[in-house]
Amino acid sequence: MTDILNYDFTSESVSEGHPDKVCDKISDSILDELIKLDKKARAGCEVFATTNKVVVGGEVGLSNSMKIEDLSELVVKTVRSTVRNIGYEQKGFHWKELEILNLLHQQSPDIAQGVDREGAGDQGIMFGYAVNETPELMPAPLQYAQAILKRLSVARKNELKETLGPDSKSQLTVNYIDGIPQNVKSIVLSTQHFDEKLTSEDIKEIISPYVLETLPDGWITENTIWHVNPTGKFVIGGPDGDAGLTGRKIIVDTYGGAAPHGGGAFSGKDPTKVDRSAAYAARYLAKNIVSAGLAKKCVIQLSYAIGVSQPLSIYLNTFNSNTVSEDKIISSILKCIDLSPSGIIKHLNLQKPIYSKTSAYGHFGQNYSDDGSFSWENTDLTEILKKNIY
């Protein structure tokens, strides 16, 4: 039987050039453009990408006079600029040569009527999680798997731009002792490269300094097992190598498997859709609870019904790490924030073009920015939570 305090845990990440993340990026970039036109725009934008083709579909609702058919040029321009910014100029997937099919349509009036009266845009369950394993209060395996690829992305756009391509994946197995992350048992990293002659050992030599720079001191040991480009060469990347689809990397987007995930993906969805906004609110509350010292880790579940404003239930689990009762914490939460969709949107200021930034390297654990992005990572509720309890 495995000791519950001594174990190995693994999480993976993918770069913005991964086929599914290309689609997430396009979906969220289109959403941002719609919000620039109309801050109350509604969208459920899905993208499919394969060899030199991108298909955009889903629903759009605009409160101003603009019509769906007026968006075609904007959609095409956004797809090309997004793919170009990611860095795809290869034979099978080139931003300039893409065939783009736009199938966006008007939002269903049956869905709109529930949202119009400030209810949830759909039923569903959403989870938020925080744990004191990293400064970001995120699970260590995921946070550092994301950080490695984020650092390599910067490098391949600068000093390694002639060497590495946009598509990459990482995976970290972290060893926990007494419930605390101590070191990396194994690292898997696959990255697209341009020179077919480069071997796995060559790639390891190129990327290892960036890995060591990103991880805490001492986490890579002589016993750490490395698998770098384990299949050999990785030259054909992105949607040309494997088709992509919006919303397929939900565990990468959230907590790396360390906590539950609700029923829906995030990218391409406007904040009236609680799949996204309520998951952000749940993370916001969980992070503030841990930041306030009310627990060392916690998971929160919210549930909603379509057309109904307030959540049907609020579940809190602090894994016996709480310093006050869970009932008191829930009571304090309800005094701090209105958890209706409109209340969440207002509190977190979500009707802004901030979503493209979220589409790679996780929706959680990133830095709150002055432009309003990642507002759910703010810890401004800590003193209020404590005041409500004490």
C-alpha positions in Angstrom: 0.0 0.0 0.0 1.4 3.5 -0.9 2.2 5.8 1.9 -0.3 8.7 1.6 2.4 11.2 2.4 5.2 9.7 0.3 4.4 9.3 -3.4 5.2 10.4 -7.0 2.8 12.6 -8.9 2.9 13.5 -12.6 1.5 16.4 -14.6 2.0 17.4 -18.2 1.9 20.6 -20.2 1.9 21.6 -23.9 3.1 24.8 -25.6 1.1 27.3 -27.6 2.2 25.5 -30.8 0.6 22.2 -29.8 -2.3 21.5 -32.2 -5.0 21.7 -29.6 -3.5 24.9 -28.1 -3.3 26.5 -31.6 -7.1 26.0 -31.6 -7.6 27.3 -28.1 -5.5 30.4 -29.0 -7.6 31.1 -32.1 -10.8 30.6 -30.2 -9.8 33.0 -27.5 -8.3 35.6 -29.9 -11.6 35.7 -31.8 -13.4 36.1 -28.5 -11.2 39.0 -27.6 -11.9 40.7 -31.0 -15.6 40.3 -30.4 -15.4 41.8 -26.9 -13.5 44.8 -28.4 -16.5 45.3 -30.7 -19.1 44.7 -28.0 -18.1 44.1 -24.4 -21.3 42.2 -23.8 -20.6 39.9 -26.8 -21.4 36.2 -26.3 -19.5 33.5 -27.9 -19.0 29.8 -27.9 -16.2 29.6 -30.5 -14.8 26.3 -31.5 -11.8 25.6 -33.9 -10.6 22.6 -35.7 -7.2 22.6 -37.4 -5.4 20.2 -39.7 -2.9 20.4 -42.6 -3.2 24.0 -43.9 -6.8 24.2 -42.9 -8.7 25.9 -40.0 -12.4 25.5 -39.4 -14.1 28.0 -37.1 -17.6 27.3 -35.8 -20.0 27.9 -32.9 -22.3 30.6 -31.7 -22.0 34.4 -31.4 -24.4 36.9 -29.9 -23.9 40.7 -30.3 -25.9 43.4 -28.6 -25.0 46.1 -31.1 -26.1 46.4 -34.7 -23.3 44.3 -36.2 -24.4 41.1 -38.0 -22.8 37.7 -38.1 -22.0 38.0 -41.8 -20.0 41.2 -41.1 -17.5 39.2 -39.0 -16.1 37.0 -41.8 -13.1 39.3 -42.6 -12.4 39.8 -38.9 -12.4 36.0 -38.3 -10.0 35.3 -41.2 -7.6 38.1 -40.2 -7.6 36.9 -36.6 -6.9 33.3 -37.6 -3.9 34.3 -39.7 -2.4 36.7 -37.2 -2.8 34.2 -34.4 -1.0 31.4 -36.3 1.6 33.9 -37.4 2.3 35.0 -33.9 2.6 31.4 -32.7 5.3 30.9 -35.4 3.9 28.6 -38.0 5.5 29.1 -41.4 6.0 25.5 -42.4 4.9 23.7 -45.5 2.0 21.9 -44.0 0.8 24.8 -41.8 1.6 28.3 -42.9 -0.3 31.3 -41.7 -0.4 32.9 -45.1 -1.5 29.8 -47.0 -4.2 28.5 -44.6 -7.7 27.6 -46.0 -10.1 29.1 -43.5 -13.7 28.1 -43.2 -16.0 30.3 -41.0 -19.1 28.6 -39.8 -20.0 30.9 -36.8 -23.8 31.4 -36.4 -26.2 33.5 -34.2 -26.5 32.4 -30.6 -29.6 30.3 -30.0 -32.5 32.4 -28.6 -33.3 29.5 -26.3 -29.9 29.9 -24.7 -30.0 33.7 -24.9 -33.2 34.0 -23.0 -31.7 32.5 -19.8 -28.6 34.6 -20.0 -30.7 37.8 -20.7 -32.3 37.5 -17.3 -28.7 37.1 -15.8 -28.9 33.4 -15.3 -26.2 30.9 -16.1 -25.6 30.1 -19.7 -25.7 26.4 -19.0 -25.9 23.8 -16.3 -22.7 22.4 -15.0 -20.1 21.9 -12.2 -17.0 23.9 -11.8 -14.0 23.4 -9.5 -11.3 25.6 -8.0 -8.2 24.5 -6.2 -5.2 25.9 -4.4 -2.3 24.4 -2.5 0.8 25.9 -0.8 3.3 23.9 -2.8 4.5 26.8 -4.9 4.5 30.6 -4.6 1.6 30.6 -7.1 -0.4 28.2 -4.8 -0.5 25.7 -7.6 0.4 22.0 -7.7 4.1 21.8 -8.2 4.2 19.2 -11.1 1.9 21.3 -13.3 3.3 24.7 -12.4 6.9 23.7 -13.3 5.9 21.7 -16.4 4.2 24.8 -17.6 7.1 27.0 -16.6 9.6 24.9 -18.6 7.7 25.3 -21.8 7.0 28.9 -21.2 10.8 29.5 -20.9 11.5 27.5 -24.0 8.9 29.5 -25.9 10.8 32.7 -25.1 14.1 31.0 -26.1 12.8 29.7 -29.5 11.5 33.1 -30.4 14.9 34.6 -29.7 18.3 32.8 -29.4 16.9 29.4 -30.6 14.7 30.7 -33.4 16.7 28.8 -36.0 16.7 25.6 -33.9 13.3 24.9 -32.2 9.8 25.0 -33.6 6.5 26.0 -31.9 5.2 22.5 -30.9 6.4 21.0 -27.6 5.2 19.0 -24.7 6.6 18.4 -21.2 5.8 16.1 -18.3 7.2 16.1 -14.8 7.0 13.3 -12.2 7.7 14.9 -8.8 8.6 13.0 -5.7 6.7 13.9 -2.5 8.1 13.2 0.9 5.9 13.9 3.9 3.4 15.5 1.5 6.0 18.1 0.3 7.5 18.1 -3.2 11.2 17.4 -3.1 12.7 16.6 -6.5 11.9 15.5 -10.0 11.9 11.7 -10.5 11.6 12.0 -14.3 11.2 14.6 -17.0 9.8 14.0 -20.4 10.2 16.7 -23.0 9.5 16.6 -26.7 10.1 19.7 -28.8 9.9 20.4 -32.5 13.2 21.2 -34.2 14.1 22.2 -37.7 17.4 20.3 -38.3 16.6 16.7 -39.1 20.1 15.6 -38.2 19.7 16.6 -34.5 19.5 13.6 -32.2 17.7 13.3 -28.9 21.0 13.9 -27.1 21.6 17.0 -29.1 18.2 18.4 -28.2 18.7 17.5 -24.5 22.0 19.4 -24.5 20.2 22.4 -26.0 17.2 22.5 -23.7 18.6 21.3 -20.4 20.0 24.7 -19.3 16.5 26.2 -19.6 15.0 23.3 -17.6 17.6 23.7 -14.8 17.0 27.5 -14.8 13.3 27.0 -14.3 13.1 24.4 -11.6 13.9 24.9 -7.9 17.6 24.3 -6.9 18.3 20.7 -6.3 15.2 19.3 -7.9 17.1 17.7 -10.7 19.4 15.1 -9.2 21.8 12.4 -10.5 18.8 10.0 -10.2 16.4 12.1 -12.4 15.4 10.2 -15.5 15.4 12.2 -18.7 13.4 11.4 -21.9 14.0 14.1 -24.5 12.4 13.6 -27.9 12.2 9.9 -27.0 10.9 8.9 -30.5 13.8 10.5 -32.2 13.4 13.5 -34.6 10.4 15.8 -34.3 10.4 18.0 -37.4 6.8 18.0 -38.5 4.8 19.7 -35.7 1.5 21.5 -35.1 -1.8 20.7 -36.9 0.1 19.3 -39.9 1.5 16.5 -37.7 -1.7 15.9 -35.6 -5.1 17.6 -35.9 -6.1 20.1 -33.2 -9.4 21.0 -31.5 -10.5 23.6 -29.1 -11.0 22.4 -25.5 -9.0 19.1 -25.5 -6.4 20.1 -23.0 -8.6 20.8 -20.0 -6.3 19.2 -17.4 -3.4 21.2 -18.7 -5.6 24.3 -18.4 -6.5 23.6 -14.8 -4.6 21.7 -12.2 -2.7 18.9 -13.9 -4.9 16.2 -12.5 -4.2 17.2 -8.9 -7.8 18.3 -8.5 -11.2 17.6 -10.2 -12.2 19.3 -13.4 -15.8 20.3 -14.2 -17.8 19.3 -17.3 -16.6 22.0 -19.7 -13.6 23.5 -21.4 -12.8 27.3 -21.2 -11.4 28.7 -24.5 -13.7 30.5 -26.9 -16.4 31.0 -24.2 -17.5 34.4 -23.1 -17.9 35.0 -19.3 -21.7 34.4 -19.2 -20.8 30.8 -19.7 -20.1 29.5 -16.1 -17.9 26.7 -17.5 -15.3 29.5 -17.6 -16.3 32.3 -15.3 -17.4 30.1 -12.3 -14.2 28.0 -12.6 -12.3 31.3 -12.4 -14.3 32.4 -9.4 -13.7 29.0 -7.7 -10.0 29.3 -8.2 -10.1 32.9 -6.9 -11.8 31.8 -3.7 -9.6 28.7 -3.2 -6.4 30.8 -3.7 -7.6 33.5 -1.3 -8.5 30.8 1.3 -5.0 29.3 1.2 -3.4 32.8 1.0 -5.3 33.9 4.1 -3.9 30.9 6.0 -7.4 29.4 6.5 -6.2 26.1 4.9 -3.0 24.7 3.4 -5.0 23.4 0.4 -8.6 23.3 -0.6 -10.9 22.4 -3.5 -14.2 24.2 -4.1 -17.1 23.0 -6.3 -19.9 25.2 -7.6 -22.9 24.0 -9.5 -25.3 25.9 -11.7 -28.6 25.4 -13.7 -29.2 27.1 -17.0 -31.2 30.3 -16.6 -30.7 30.3 -12.8 -28.5 33.0 -11.3 -27.2 31.6 -8.0 -25.3 28.4 -7.6 -27.3 25.4 -6.6 -24.5 24.2 -4.3 -21.1 25.1 -2.8 -18.8 22.4 -1.7 -15.5 22.9 0.2 -12.9 20.4 1.1 -9.8 21.5 2.9 -8.3 18.0 3.3 -8.1 18.5 7.1 -5.7 21.3 6.7 -8.1 24.1 7.8 -7.5 26.3 10.8 -11.2 27.2 11.2 -14.3 25.2 10.4 -15.3 24.7 6.7 -18.8 26.0 7.5 -17.3 29.3 8.7 -15.2 29.5 5.5 -18.2 29.0 3.3 -20.2 31.6 5.3 -17.3 34.0 4.8 -17.2 33.3 1.1 -20.9 34.1 0.6 -20.4 37.5 2.3 -17.5 38.4 0.0 -18.8 37.7 -3.5 -22.0 37.4 -5.5 -21.6 34.0 -7.2 -24.2 34.7 -9.9 -22.7 34.9 -13.4 -23.3 38.7 -13.5 -21.8 39.0 -10.0 -18.7 37.1 -11.0 -18.3 39.1 -14.2 -18.5 42.3 -12.3 -16.3 41.3 -9.4 -13.5 39.9 -11.6 -14.1 42.5 -14.4 -14.3 39.8 -17.1 -15.9 41.8 -19.9 -12.5 42.7 -21.3 -10.3 41.3 -24.2 -8.1 39.3 -21.8 -8.7 35.8 -22.9 -6.0 35.1 -25.6 -3.4 35.3 -22.8 -5.1 32.4 -21.0 -5.0 30.0 -23.9 -1.5 28.7 -23.2 0.5 27.7 -20.1 -2.6 27.4 -17.9 -5.6 29.5 -16.9 -4.3 29.4 -13.3 -1.0 30.1 -11.6 -0.1 33.0 -13.9 0.5 36.6 -12.8 -2.4 39.1 -12.3 -1.8 41.9 -14.8 -2.6 45.6 -14.9 -4.7 45.1 -18.0 -7.1 43.0 -16.0 -6.0 39.6 -17.2 -5.9 36.8 -14.6 -7.9 38.9 -12.1 -8.9 35.6 -10.5 -5.3 35.2 -9.4 -5.5 38.3 -7.2 -5.4 37.7 -3.4 -7.3 40.8 -2.5 -9.9 38.9 -0.5 -7.6 37.5 2.2 -8.2 40.1 4.9 -11.9 40.3 4.1 -12.2 36.5 4.5 -10.5 36.6 7.8 -12.4 39.6 9.1 -15.7 37.8 8.3 -14.6 34.8 10.4 -12.8 36.5 13.3 
